[in-house]
Amino acid sequence: MSLQGEPSLDQIDDYNNNESPEKRRTVRLVIIGILIVGALYALVKYNFSSPSDYVGTVENPGINTAKP
């Protein structure tokens, strides 16, 4: 049962490993780009998100655990 004007799977150019080399290259570049951006984001987040060592508030000063 197919809708009017809807192609079957055999009529689609990319079906059953018939993709063009350009499409394969584009998909690979997109995946590699996403992985690189994710790795850069993880590195920046890991290196620049250190929490403060100060424990307390302005009203109730706590202990400063930072080394002198």
PDB file of N, CA, C, O and CB in Angstrom:
ATOM      1  N   MET A   1       0.843  -1.181   0.000  1.00  0.00           N
ATOM      2  CA  MET A   1       0.000   0.000   0.000  1.00  0.00           C
ATOM      3  C   MET A   1       0.886   1.240   0.000  1.00  0.00           C
ATOM      4  O   MET A   1       1.563   1.516   0.991  1.00  0.00           O
ATOM      5  CB  MET A   1      -0.958   0.000   1.219  1.00  0.00           C
ATOM      6  N   SER A   2       0.889   1.963  -1.058  1.00  0.00           N
ATOM      7  CA  SER A   2       1.659   3.198  -1.099  1.00  0.00           C
ATOM      8  C   SER A   2       0.744   4.353  -1.435  1.00  0.00           C
ATOM      9  O   SER A   2      -0.247   4.203  -2.150  1.00  0.00           O
ATOM     10  CB  SER A   2       2.805   3.102  -2.118  1.00  0.00           C
ATOM     11  N   LEU A   3       1.093   5.495  -0.910  1.00  0.00           N
ATOM     12  CA  LEU A   3       0.311   6.685  -1.186  1.00  0.00           C
ATOM     13  C   LEU A   3       0.580   7.148  -2.605  1.00  0.00           C
ATOM     14  O   LEU A   3       1.574   6.776  -3.227  1.00  0.00           O
ATOM     15  CB  LEU A   3       0.631   7.801  -0.179  1.00  0.00           C
ATOM     16  N   GLN A   4      -0.308   7.947  -3.085  1.00  0.00           N
ATOM     17  CA  GLN A   4      -0.181   8.429  -4.453  1.00  0.00           C
ATOM     18  C   GLN A   4       1.062   9.309  -4.577  1.00  0.00           C
ATOM     19  O   GLN A   4       1.198  10.297  -3.856  1.00  0.00           O
ATOM     20  CB  GLN A   4      -1.448   9.210  -4.878  1.00  0.00           C
ATOM     21  N   GLY A   5       1.960   8.957  -5.480  1.00  0.00           N
ATOM     22  CA  GLY A   5       3.163   9.743  -5.706  1.00  0.00           C
ATOM     23  C   GLY A   5       4.314   9.403  -4.784  1.00  0.00           C
ATOM     24  O   GLY A   5       5.401   9.960  -4.940  1.00  0.00           O
ATOM     25  N   GLU A   6       4.114   8.503  -3.820  1.00  0.00           N
ATOM     26  CA  GLU A   6       5.179   8.135  -2.890  1.00  0.00           C
ATOM     27  C   GLU A   6       6.055   7.048  -3.523  1.00  0.00           C
ATOM     28  O   GLU A   6       5.541   6.023  -3.970  1.00  0.00           O
ATOM     29  CB  GLU A   6       4.584   7.646  -1.533  1.00  0.00           C
ATOM     30  N   PRO A   7       7.382   7.268  -3.564  1.00  0.00           N
ATOM     31  CA  PRO A   7       8.250   6.261  -4.184  1.00  0.00           C
ATOM     32  C   PRO A   7       8.417   5.032  -3.286  1.00  0.00           C
ATOM     33  O   PRO A   7       8.309   5.125  -2.063  1.00  0.00           O
ATOM     34  CB  PRO A   7       9.622   6.867  -4.499  1.00  0.00           C
ATOM     35  N   SER A   8       8.678   3.903  -3.898  1.00  0.00           N
ATOM     36  CA  SER A   8       8.973   2.703  -3.123  1.00  0.00           C
ATOM     37  C   SER A   8      10.448   2.742  -2.725  1.00  0.00           C
ATOM     38  O   SER A   8      11.200   3.594  -3.199  1.00  0.00           O
ATOM     39  CB  SER A   8       8.638   1.403  -3.936  1.00  0.00           C
ATOM     40  N   LEU A   9      10.852   1.834  -1.869  1.00  0.00           N
ATOM     41  CA  LEU A   9      12.239   1.829  -1.406  1.00  0.00           C
ATOM     42  C   LEU A   9      13.216   1.609  -2.550  1.00  0.00           C
ATOM     43  O   LEU A   9      14.303   2.187  -2.549  1.00  0.00           O
ATOM     44  CB  LEU A   9      12.436   0.758  -0.349  1.00  0.00           C
ATOM     45  N   ASP A  10      12.853   0.787  -3.521  1.00  0.00           N
ATOM     46  CA  ASP A  10      13.747   0.520  -4.643  1.00  0.00           C
ATOM     47  C   ASP A  10      13.951   1.746  -5.530  1.00  0.00           C
ATOM     48  O   ASP A  10      14.948   1.832  -6.248  1.00  0.00           O
ATOM     49  CB  ASP A  10      13.204  -0.624  -5.473  1.00  0.00           C
ATOM     50  N   GLN A  11      13.028   2.683  -5.485  1.00  0.00           N
ATOM     51  CA  GLN A  11      13.146   3.884  -6.305  1.00  0.00           C
ATOM     52  C   GLN A  11      13.973   4.978  -5.641  1.00  0.00           C
ATOM     53  O   GLN A  11      14.342   5.952  -6.297  1.00  0.00           O
ATOM     54  CB  GLN A  11      11.779   4.414  -6.627  1.00  0.00           C
ATOM     55  N   ILE A  12      14.263   4.837  -4.373  1.00  0.00           N
ATOM     56  CA  ILE A  12      15.042   5.850  -3.652  1.00  0.00           C
ATOM     57  C   ILE A  12      16.519   5.613  -3.945  1.00  0.00           C
ATOM     58  O   ILE A  12      17.003   4.484  -3.871  1.00  0.00           O
ATOM     59  CB  ILE A  12      14.759   5.799  -2.105  1.00  0.00           C
ATOM     60  N   ASP A  13      17.231   6.688  -4.278  1.00  0.00           N
ATOM     61  CA  ASP A  13      18.642   6.583  -4.675  1.00  0.00           C
ATOM     62  C   ASP A  13      19.537   6.044  -3.564  1.00  0.00           C
ATOM     63  O   ASP A  13      20.513   5.347  -3.844  1.00  0.00           O
ATOM     64  CB  ASP A  13      19.152   7.935  -5.112  1.00  0.00           C
ATOM     65  N   ASP A  14      19.223   6.354  -2.316  1.00  0.00           N
ATOM     66  CA  ASP A  14      20.104   6.003  -1.200  1.00  0.00           C
ATOM     67  C   ASP A  14      19.767   4.658  -0.560  1.00  0.00           C
ATOM     68  O   ASP A  14      20.371   4.303   0.452  1.00  0.00           O
ATOM     69  CB  ASP A  14      20.042   7.078  -0.152  1.00  0.00           C
ATOM     70  N   TYR A  15      18.847   3.919  -1.102  1.00  0.00           N
ATOM     71  CA  TYR A  15      18.426   2.660  -0.497  1.00  0.00           C
ATOM     72  C   TYR A  15      19.419   1.543  -0.808  1.00  0.00           C
ATOM     73  O   TYR A  15      19.957   1.468  -1.913  1.00  0.00           O
ATOM     74  CB  TYR A  15      17.029   2.274  -0.988  1.00  0.00           C
ATOM     75  N   ASN A  16      19.657   0.673   0.182  1.00  0.00           N
ATOM     76  CA  ASN A  16      20.466  -0.535   0.015  1.00  0.00           C
ATOM     77  C   ASN A  16      21.921  -0.225  -0.374  1.00  0.00           C
ATOM     78  O   ASN A  16      22.456  -0.787  -1.329  1.00  0.00           O
ATOM     79  CB  ASN A  16      19.836  -1.431  -1.039  1.00  0.00           C
ATOM     80  N   ASN A  17      22.542   0.680   0.388  1.00  0.00           N
ATOM     81  CA  ASN A  17      23.954   1.076   0.202  1.00  0.00           C
ATOM     82  C   ASN A  17      24.252   1.634  -1.186  1.00  0.00           C
ATOM     83  O   ASN A  17      25.322   1.374  -1.736  1.00  0.00           O
ATOM     84  CB  ASN A  17      24.855  -0.111   0.457  1.00  0.00           C
ATOM     85  N   ASN A  18      23.343   2.381  -1.749  1.00  0.00           N
ATOM     86  CA  ASN A  18      23.565   3.016  -3.045  1.00  0.00           C
ATOM     87  C   ASN A  18      23.818   4.514  -2.911  1.00  0.00           C
ATOM     88  O   ASN A  18      23.526   5.277  -3.831  1.00  0.00           O
ATOM     89  CB  ASN A  18      22.373   2.775  -3.953  1.00  0.00           C
ATOM     90  N   GLU A  19      24.360   4.941  -1.768  1.00  0.00           N
ATOM     91  CA  GLU A  19      24.612   6.358  -1.559  1.00  0.00           C
ATOM     92  C   GLU A  19      25.752   6.816  -2.459  1.00  0.00           C
ATOM     93  O   GLU A  19      26.616   6.030  -2.847  1.00  0.00           O
ATOM     94  CB  GLU A  19      24.938   6.644  -0.078  1.00  0.00           C
ATOM     95  N   SER A  20      25.734   8.082  -2.776  1.00  0.00           N
ATOM     96  CA  SER A  20      26.840   8.625  -3.562  1.00  0.00           C
ATOM     97  C   SER A  20      28.030   8.848  -2.634  1.00  0.00           C
ATOM     98  O   SER A  20      27.840   9.056  -1.436  1.00  0.00           O
ATOM     99  CB  SER A  20      26.430   9.956  -4.277  1.00  0.00           C
ATOM    100  N   PRO A  21      29.251   8.807  -3.164  1.00  0.00           N
ATOM    101  CA  PRO A  21      30.431   9.055  -2.327  1.00  0.00           C
ATOM    102  C   PRO A  21      30.395  10.439  -1.676  1.00  0.00           C
ATOM    103  O   PRO A  21      30.914  10.621  -0.575  1.00  0.00           O
ATOM    104  CB  PRO A  21      31.703   8.913  -3.160  1.00  0.00           C
ATOM    105  N   GLU A  22      29.791  11.404  -2.348  1.00  0.00           N
ATOM    106  CA  GLU A  22      29.700  12.749  -1.777  1.00  0.00           C
ATOM    107  C   GLU A  22      28.816  12.760  -0.532  1.00  0.00           C
ATOM    108  O   GLU A  22      29.140  13.430   0.449  1.00  0.00           O
ATOM    109  CB  GLU A  22      29.153  13.734  -2.817  1.00  0.00           C
ATOM    110  N   LYS A  23      27.708  12.027  -0.562  1.00  0.00           N
ATOM    111  CA  LYS A  23      26.826  11.966   0.606  1.00  0.00           C
ATOM    112  C   LYS A  23      27.510  11.241   1.762  1.00  0.00           C
ATOM    113  O   LYS A  23      27.383  11.654   2.914  1.00  0.00           O
ATOM    114  CB  LYS A  23      25.502  11.262   0.247  1.00  0.00           C
ATOM    115  N   ARG A  24      28.226  10.178   1.465  1.00  0.00           N
ATOM    116  CA  ARG A  24      28.954   9.462   2.519  1.00  0.00           C
ATOM    117  C   ARG A  24      30.001  10.364   3.165  1.00  0.00           C
ATOM    118  O   ARG A  24      30.142  10.384   4.388  1.00  0.00           O
ATOM    119  CB  ARG A  24      29.625   8.200   1.948  1.00  0.00           C
ATOM    120  N   ARG A  25      30.727  11.103   2.346  1.00  0.00           N
ATOM    121  CA  ARG A  25      31.754  12.015   2.854  1.00  0.00           C
ATOM    122  C   ARG A  25      31.120  13.113   3.716  1.00  0.00           C
ATOM    123  O   ARG A  25      31.657  13.472   4.764  1.00  0.00           O
ATOM    124  CB  ARG A  25      32.547  12.641   1.683  1.00  0.00           C
ATOM    125  N   THR A  26      29.983  13.641   3.269  1.00  0.00           N
ATOM    126  CA  THR A  26      29.301  14.687   4.025  1.00  0.00           C
ATOM    127  C   THR A  26      28.849  14.170   5.383  1.00  0.00           C
ATOM    128  O   THR A  26      29.017  14.852   6.394  1.00  0.00           O
ATOM    129  CB  THR A  26      28.102  15.219   3.239  1.00  0.00           C
ATOM    130  N   VAL A  27      28.283  12.985   5.413  1.00  0.00           N
ATOM    131  CA  VAL A  27      27.828  12.414   6.683  1.00  0.00           C
ATOM    132  C   VAL A  27      29.019  12.181   7.611  1.00  0.00           C
ATOM    133  O   VAL A  27      28.939  12.473   8.804  1.00  0.00           O
ATOM    134  CB  VAL A  27      27.060  11.089   6.446  1.00  0.00           C
ATOM    135  N   ARG A  28      30.104  11.665   7.081  1.00  0.00           N
ATOM    136  CA  ARG A  28      31.304  11.448   7.906  1.00  0.00           C
ATOM    137  C   ARG A  28      31.852  12.756   8.445  1.00  0.00           C
ATOM    138  O   ARG A  28      32.238  12.825   9.612  1.00  0.00           O
ATOM    139  CB  ARG A  28      32.387  10.732   7.098  1.00  0.00           C
ATOM    140  N   LEU A  29      31.893  13.798   7.619  1.00  0.00           N
ATOM    141  CA  LEU A  29      32.395  15.093   8.077  1.00  0.00           C
ATOM    142  C   LEU A  29      31.503  15.702   9.155  1.00  0.00           C
ATOM    143  O   LEU A  29      32.000  16.312  10.101  1.00  0.00           O
ATOM    144  CB  LEU A  29      32.511  16.055   6.901  1.00  0.00           C
ATOM    145  N   VAL A  30      30.209  15.540   9.019  1.00  0.00           N
ATOM    146  CA  VAL A  30      29.290  16.052  10.039  1.00  0.00           C
ATOM    147  C   VAL A  30      29.508  15.318  11.355  1.00  0.00           C
ATOM    148  O   VAL A  30      29.563  15.949  12.410  1.00  0.00           O
ATOM    149  CB  VAL A  30      27.821  15.906   9.578  1.00  0.00           C
ATOM    150  N   ILE A  31      29.632  14.001  11.309  1.00  0.00           N
ATOM    151  CA  ILE A  31      29.847  13.222  12.533  1.00  0.00           C
ATOM    152  C   ILE A  31      31.181  13.587  13.174  1.00  0.00           C
ATOM    153  O   ILE A  31      31.246  13.771  14.389  1.00  0.00           O
ATOM    154  CB  ILE A  31      29.798  11.710  12.231  1.00  0.00           C
ATOM    155  N   ILE A  32      32.236  13.695  12.391  1.00  0.00           N
ATOM    156  CA  ILE A  32      33.551  14.067  12.920  1.00  0.00           C
ATOM    157  C   ILE A  32      33.505  15.468  13.507  1.00  0.00           C
ATOM    158  O   ILE A  32      34.089  15.717  14.562  1.00  0.00           O
ATOM    159  CB  ILE A  32      34.627  13.984  11.820  1.00  0.00           C
ATOM    160  N   GLY A  33      32.817  16.388  12.833  1.00  0.00           N
ATOM    161  CA  GLY A  33      32.689  17.750  13.347  1.00  0.00           C
ATOM    162  C   GLY A  33      31.973  17.795  14.680  1.00  0.00           C
ATOM    163  O   GLY A  33      32.389  18.517  15.586  1.00  0.00           O
ATOM    164  N   ILE A  34      30.894  17.028  14.808  1.00  0.00           N
ATOM    165  CA  ILE A  34      30.157  16.982  16.069  1.00  0.00           C
ATOM    166  C   ILE A  34      31.027  16.405  17.182  1.00  0.00           C
ATOM    167  O   ILE A  34      31.002  16.903  18.308  1.00  0.00           O
ATOM    168  CB  ILE A  34      28.875  16.152  15.913  1.00  0.00           C
ATOM    169  N   LEU A  35      31.792  15.364  16.880  1.00  0.00           N
ATOM    170  CA  LEU A  35      32.680  14.783  17.892  1.00  0.00           C
ATOM    171  C   LEU A  35      33.762  15.773  18.320  1.00  0.00           C
ATOM    172  O   LEU A  35      34.094  15.846  19.504  1.00  0.00           O
ATOM    173  CB  LEU A  35      33.328  13.502  17.357  1.00  0.00           C
ATOM    174  N   ILE A  36      34.314  16.530  17.381  1.00  0.00           N
ATOM    175  CA  ILE A  36      35.355  17.514  17.709  1.00  0.00           C
ATOM    176  C   ILE A  36      34.780  18.627  18.572  1.00  0.00           C
ATOM    177  O   ILE A  36      35.392  19.021  19.564  1.00  0.00           O
ATOM    178  CB  ILE A  36      35.977  18.105  16.425  1.00  0.00           C
ATOM    179  N   VAL A  37      33.609  19.139  18.203  1.00  0.00           N
ATOM    180  CA  VAL A  37      32.977  20.197  18.996  1.00  0.00           C
ATOM    181  C   VAL A  37      32.653  19.682  20.397  1.00  0.00           C
ATOM    182  O   VAL A  37      32.842  20.402  21.377  1.00  0.00           O
ATOM    183  CB  VAL A  37      31.691  20.710  18.300  1.00  0.00           C
ATOM    184  N   GLY A  38      32.171  18.455  20.502  1.00  0.00           N
ATOM    185  CA  GLY A  38      31.875  17.872  21.813  1.00  0.00           C
ATOM    186  C   GLY A  38      33.118  17.707  22.664  1.00  0.00           C
ATOM    187  O   GLY A  38      33.082  17.953  23.870  1.00  0.00           O
ATOM    188  N   ALA A  39      34.219  17.293  22.049  1.00  0.00           N
ATOM    189  CA  ALA A  39      35.467  17.135  22.793  1.00  0.00           C
ATOM    190  C   ALA A  39      35.984  18.490  23.269  1.00  0.00           C
ATOM    191  O   ALA A  39      36.447  18.613  24.403  1.00  0.00           O
ATOM    192  CB  ALA A  39      36.527  16.434  21.926  1.00  0.00           C
ATOM    193  N   LEU A  40      35.909  19.500  22.416  1.00  0.00           N
ATOM    194  CA  LEU A  40      36.347  20.842  22.826  1.00  0.00           C
ATOM    195  C   LEU A  40      35.483  21.372  23.965  1.00  0.00           C
ATOM    196  O   LEU A  40      35.997  21.958  24.918  1.00  0.00           O
ATOM    197  CB  LEU A  40      36.298  21.815  21.631  1.00  0.00           C
ATOM    198  N   TYR A  41      34.178  21.168  23.867  1.00  0.00           N
ATOM    199  CA  TYR A  41      33.274  21.600  24.933  1.00  0.00           C
ATOM    200  C   TYR A  41      33.614  20.893  26.248  1.00  0.00           C
ATOM    201  O   TYR A  41      33.645  21.528  27.302  1.00  0.00           O
ATOM    202  CB  TYR A  41      31.807  21.323  24.541  1.00  0.00           C
ATOM    203  N   ALA A  42      33.867  19.597  26.190  1.00  0.00           N
ATOM    204  CA  ALA A  42      34.198  18.841  27.405  1.00  0.00           C
ATOM    205  C   ALA A  42      35.506  19.335  28.011  1.00  0.00           C
ATOM    206  O   ALA A  42      35.612  19.464  29.231  1.00  0.00           O
ATOM    207  CB  ALA A  42      34.295  17.336  27.096  1.00  0.00           C
ATOM    208  N   LEU A  43      36.512  19.614  27.166  1.00  0.00           N
ATOM    209  CA  LEU A  43      37.785  20.128  27.678  1.00  0.00           C
ATOM    210  C   LEU A  43      37.624  21.483  28.352  1.00  0.00           C
ATOM    211  O   LEU A  43      38.164  21.710  29.435  1.00  0.00           O
ATOM    212  CB  LEU A  43      38.797  20.235  26.550  1.00  0.00           C
ATOM    213  N   VAL A  44      36.889  22.375  27.720  1.00  0.00           N
ATOM    214  CA  VAL A  44      36.685  23.703  28.305  1.00  0.00           C
ATOM    215  C   VAL A  44      35.898  23.591  29.601  1.00  0.00           C
ATOM    216  O   VAL A  44      36.242  24.237  30.590  1.00  0.00           O
ATOM    217  CB  VAL A  44      35.954  24.631  27.314  1.00  0.00           C
ATOM    218  N   LYS A  45      34.856  22.788  29.610  1.00  0.00           N
ATOM    219  CA  LYS A  45      34.050  22.631  30.825  1.00  0.00           C
ATOM    220  C   LYS A  45      34.869  22.006  31.954  1.00  0.00           C
ATOM    221  O   LYS A  45      34.738  22.409  33.110  1.00  0.00           O
ATOM    222  CB  LYS A  45      32.810  21.769  30.536  1.00  0.00           C
ATOM    223  N   TYR A  46      35.698  21.043  31.632  1.00  0.00           N
ATOM    224  CA  TYR A  46      36.510  20.381  32.645  1.00  0.00           C
ATOM    225  C   TYR A  46      37.575  21.323  33.215  1.00  0.00           C
ATOM    226  O   TYR A  46      37.813  21.332  34.423  1.00  0.00           O
ATOM    227  CB  TYR A  46      37.172  19.136  32.055  1.00  0.00           C
ATOM    228  N   ASN A  47      38.213  22.111  32.350  1.00  0.00           N
ATOM    229  CA  ASN A  47      39.322  22.950  32.789  1.00  0.00           C
ATOM    230  C   ASN A  47      38.902  24.265  33.430  1.00  0.00           C
ATOM    231  O   ASN A  47      39.672  24.824  34.211  1.00  0.00           O
ATOM    232  CB  ASN A  47      40.203  23.237  31.638  1.00  0.00           C
ATOM    233  N   PHE A  48      37.724  24.777  33.134  1.00  0.00           N
ATOM    234  CA  PHE A  48      37.353  26.106  33.619  1.00  0.00           C
ATOM    235  C   PHE A  48      36.128  26.116  34.517  1.00  0.00           C
ATOM    236  O   PHE A  48      35.534  27.177  34.710  1.00  0.00           O
ATOM    237  CB  PHE A  48      37.112  27.008  32.463  1.00  0.00           C
ATOM    238  N   SER A  49      35.736  25.005  35.062  1.00  0.00           N
ATOM    239  CA  SER A  49      34.554  24.992  35.931  1.00  0.00           C
ATOM    240  C   SER A  49      34.911  24.493  37.328  1.00  0.00           C
ATOM    241  O   SER A  49      34.259  23.590  37.852  1.00  0.00           O
ATOM    242  CB  SER A  49      33.448  24.110  35.323  1.00  0.00           C
ATOM    243  N   SER A  50      35.932  25.074  37.925  1.00  0.00           N
ATOM    244  CA  SER A  50      36.305  24.661  39.274  1.00  0.00           C
ATOM    245  C   SER A  50      35.462  25.425  40.287  1.00  0.00           C
ATOM    246  O   SER A  50      35.350  26.648  40.200  1.00  0.00           O
ATOM    247  CB  SER A  50      37.817  24.896  39.529  1.00  0.00           C
ATOM    248  N   PRO A  51      34.876  24.730  41.235  1.00  0.00           N
ATOM    249  CA  PRO A  51      34.048  25.397  42.242  1.00  0.00           C
ATOM    250  C   PRO A  51      34.905  26.176  43.235  1.00  0.00           C
ATOM    251  O   PRO A  51      36.087  25.884  43.420  1.00  0.00           O
ATOM    252  CB  PRO A  51      33.187  24.372  42.987  1.00  0.00           C
ATOM    253  N   SER A  52      34.303  27.146  43.853  1.00  0.00           N
ATOM    254  CA  SER A  52      35.002  27.940  44.869  1.00  0.00           C
ATOM    255  C   SER A  52      35.214  27.085  46.112  1.00  0.00           C
ATOM    256  O   SER A  52      34.372  26.252  46.450  1.00  0.00           O
ATOM    257  CB  SER A  52      34.203  29.234  45.220  1.00  0.00           C
ATOM    258  N   ASP A  53      36.328  27.290  46.782  1.00  0.00           N
ATOM    259  CA  ASP A  53      36.621  26.549  48.002  1.00  0.00           C
ATOM    260  C   ASP A  53      36.044  27.221  49.244  1.00  0.00           C
ATOM    261  O   ASP A  53      36.172  26.688  50.346  1.00  0.00           O
ATOM    262  CB  ASP A  53      38.115  26.387  48.159  1.00  0.00           C
ATOM    263  N   TYR A  54      35.418  28.370  49.088  1.00  0.00           N
ATOM    264  CA  TYR A  54      34.880  29.101  50.223  1.00  0.00           C
ATOM    265  C   TYR A  54      33.592  28.457  50.691  1.00  0.00           C
ATOM    266  O   TYR A  54      32.699  28.187  49.887  1.00  0.00           O
ATOM    267  CB  TYR A  54      34.646  30.569  49.865  1.00  0.00           C
ATOM    268  N   VAL A  55      33.492  28.211  51.992  1.00  0.00           N
ATOM    269  CA  VAL A  55      32.294  27.641  52.582  1.00  0.00           C
ATOM    270  C   VAL A  55      31.716  28.674  53.525  1.00  0.00           C
ATOM    271  O   VAL A  55      32.355  29.041  54.512  1.00  0.00           O
ATOM    272  CB  VAL A  55      32.595  26.298  53.320  1.00  0.00           C
ATOM    273  N   GLY A  56      30.521  29.146  53.236  1.00  0.00           N
ATOM    274  CA  GLY A  56      29.878  30.124  54.104  1.00  0.00           C
ATOM    275  C   GLY A  56      29.153  31.184  53.300  1.00  0.00           C
ATOM    276  O   GLY A  56      29.153  31.166  52.069  1.00  0.00           O
ATOM    277  N   THR A  57      28.531  32.113  54.026  1.00  0.00           N
ATOM    278  CA  THR A  57      27.811  33.223  53.410  1.00  0.00           C
ATOM    279  C   THR A  57      28.324  34.519  53.996  1.00  0.00           C
ATOM    280  O   THR A  57      29.188  34.509  54.872  1.00  0.00           O
ATOM    281  CB  THR A  57      26.280  33.091  53.619  1.00  0.00           C
ATOM    282  N   VAL A  58      27.797  35.640  53.518  1.00  0.00           N
ATOM    283  CA  VAL A  58      28.225  36.940  54.044  1.00  0.00           C
ATOM    284  C   VAL A  58      27.796  37.081  55.496  1.00  0.00           C
ATOM    285  O   VAL A  58      28.559  37.583  56.321  1.00  0.00           O
ATOM    286  CB  VAL A  58      27.643  38.096  53.196  1.00  0.00           C
ATOM    287  N   GLU A  59      26.566  36.637  55.824  1.00  0.00           N
ATOM    288  CA  GLU A  59      26.065  36.736  57.200  1.00  0.00           C
ATOM    289  C   GLU A  59      26.775  35.777  58.152  1.00  0.00           C
ATOM    290  O   GLU A  59      27.047  36.129  59.300  1.00  0.00           O
ATOM    291  CB  GLU A  59      24.572  36.462  57.227  1.00  0.00           C
ATOM    292  N   ASN A  60      27.078  34.563  57.679  1.00  0.00           N
ATOM    293  CA  ASN A  60      27.724  33.542  58.489  1.00  0.00           C
ATOM    294  C   ASN A  60      29.014  33.096  57.788  1.00  0.00           C
ATOM    295  O   ASN A  60      29.011  32.123  57.034  1.00  0.00           O
ATOM    296  CB  ASN A  60      26.766  32.331  58.728  1.00  0.00           C
ATOM    297  N   PRO A  61      30.104  33.807  58.039  1.00  0.00           N
ATOM    298  CA  PRO A  61      31.354  33.412  57.385  1.00  0.00           C
ATOM    299  C   PRO A  61      31.732  31.996  57.793  1.00  0.00           C
ATOM    300  O   PRO A  61      31.557  31.584  58.939  1.00  0.00           O
ATOM    301  CB  PRO A  61      32.493  34.393  57.738  1.00  0.00           C
ATOM    302  N   GLY A  62      32.243  31.287  56.839  1.00  0.00           N
ATOM    303  CA  GLY A  62      32.625  29.906  57.094  1.00  0.00           C
ATOM    304  C   GLY A  62      34.123  29.760  57.094  1.00  0.00           C
ATOM    305  O   GLY A  62      34.851  30.680  57.465  1.00  0.00           O
ATOM    306  N   ILE A  63      34.575  28.615  56.681  1.00  0.00           N
ATOM    307  CA  ILE A  63      35.991  28.303  56.656  1.00  0.00           C
ATOM    308  C   ILE A  63      36.491  28.432  55.227  1.00  0.00           C
ATOM    309  O   ILE A  63      35.884  27.898  54.298  1.00  0.00           O
ATOM    310  CB  ILE A  63      36.262  26.883  57.217  1.00  0.00           C
ATOM    311  N   ASN A  64      37.585  29.133  55.057  1.00  0.00           N
ATOM    312  CA  ASN A  64      38.201  29.220  53.755  1.00  0.00           C
ATOM    313  C   ASN A  64      39.194  28.085  53.637  1.00  0.00           C
ATOM    314  O   ASN A  64      40.207  28.071  54.336  1.00  0.00           O
ATOM    315  CB  ASN A  64      38.880  30.594  53.536  1.00  0.00           C
ATOM    316  N   THR A  65      38.918  27.139  52.765  1.00  0.00           N
ATOM    317  CA  THR A  65      39.760  25.953  52.649  1.00  0.00           C
ATOM    318  C   THR A  65      40.870  26.110  51.610  1.00  0.00           C
ATOM    319  O   THR A  65      41.617  25.167  51.349  1.00  0.00           O
ATOM    320  CB  THR A  65      38.909  24.759  52.300  1.00  0.00           C
ATOM    321  N   ALA A  66      40.976  27.297  51.021  1.00  0.00           N
ATOM    322  CA  ALA A  66      42.037  27.525  50.032  1.00  0.00           C
ATOM    323  C   ALA A  66      43.384  27.562  50.747  1.00  0.00           C
ATOM    324  O   ALA A  66      43.506  28.097  51.849  1.00  0.00           O
ATOM    325  CB  ALA A  66      41.796  28.852  49.240  1.00  0.00           C
ATOM    326  N   LYS A  67      44.377  26.990  50.106  1.00  0.00           N
ATOM    327  CA  LYS A  67      45.700  26.984  50.712  1.00  0.00           C
ATOM    328  C   LYS A  67      46.326  28.366  50.588  1.00  0.00           C
ATOM    329  O   LYS A  67      46.189  29.013  49.549  1.00  0.00           O
ATOM    330  CB  LYS A  67      46.601  25.918  50.055  1.00  0.00           C
ATOM    331  N   PRO A  68      47.011  28.827  51.632  1.00  0.00           N
ATOM    332  CA  PRO A  68      47.579  30.190  51.604  1.00  0.00           C
ATOM    333  C   PRO A  68      48.692  30.368  50.644  1.00  0.00           C
ATOM    334  O   PRO A  68      49.244  31.464  50.534  1.00  0.00           O
ATOM    335  CB  PRO A  68      48.059  30.568  52.932  1.00  0.00           C
TER     336      PRO A  68
END
